[in-house]
Amino acid sequence: MNSVANKITIARIFLAPLYIIIFYLPIPYKEFWAALVFVIAAGSDALDGYLARKNKTVTTFGKFLDPLADKLLISAALVTLAWINQVGPLAVFIIISREFAVTGLRVIAASQGIVIAASKLGKAKTMSQIVAITALTLNAGLAGGNTWLHKVLDFLPVELISRIAIIVAVIMTVVSGVDYFIKNIYVFKQGLA
């Protein structure tokens, strides 16, 4: 539990509520700070996995905590974005439901001594969610702003990018979820037996 990788994972868990808190602070550029916190937290996911493998400190605790930290971060961000009307509740429901369903499948597999590794589609899904949440968070900060940062971002079609990104994220979420269940249906069938 005391490995650097596990400490990074624990830090990611604490960054999830920080993302939410930033939206309620009376500070300038709060959406941009929230986006930065989210990107750092999301990036720490790759870092902790790399360090755990490199230092040969992969632990059962880390295997459990890492996906939990990811789900907390993504869920916290999506619920916050839905609360401020940056993303529709249906998209949030689809993404969070898929995460619970795949986690349930993994729990059933683990009870049978089977480890379901992350697939390429699952990794692409995660990247699409990170891009969408970052774009939606930045888009939330563009409404009615007239600062230098708003003017810089005004050159980018952030709203269009964020809308396309969340559509892609929802599609990738559904496709990767279906892929996990198709490839691992035997686990589910054995779990019911």
ABEGO torsion letter per residue (X at the ends): XABAAAAAAAAAAAAAAAAAAAAABBBBGAAAAAAAAAAAAAAAAAAAAAAAAAAGABBAAAAAAAAAAAAAAAAAAAAAAAAAGABBAAAAAAAAAAAAAAAAAAAAAAAAGBBBBBBAAAAAAAAAAAAAAAAAAAAAAABGBABAAAAAAAABBAAAAAAAAAAAAAAAAAAAAAAAAAAAAAAAAAAAX
